[in-house]
Amino acid sequence: MDVVSRFLNGHLSSGQAARLMAMGRVEFIVWLREQGIAYLNYSPEEFAEEVTAMERLEVARPQ
């Protein structure tokens, strides 16, 4: 199994995959996008939960 497959299957973190490909983590994420591979793969429900969590953090953030 190649590095990208192992990353997409959750067997490697983005940092681990990047190191194996001799890249920095951000470079790896950009490379994935250039290859048409989604870095984040949320279901609609998971995405809604993330948005709600971010909104709560924004409200709770000290001004």
WOTA-V510664 format. One line per field, one symbol per residue. ss: DSSP state (H for helix, E for strand, - for the rest). burial: + if it has 24 or more other C-alpha atoms within 12 Angstrom, else -. A space follows every 50 residues. Layout:
ss=???
burial=???
//
This chain:
ss=--HHHHHH-----HHHHHHH----HHHHHHHHHH---------HHHHHHH HHHHHHHHHH---
burial=---+--+------+--++---------++--+------------------ -------------
//
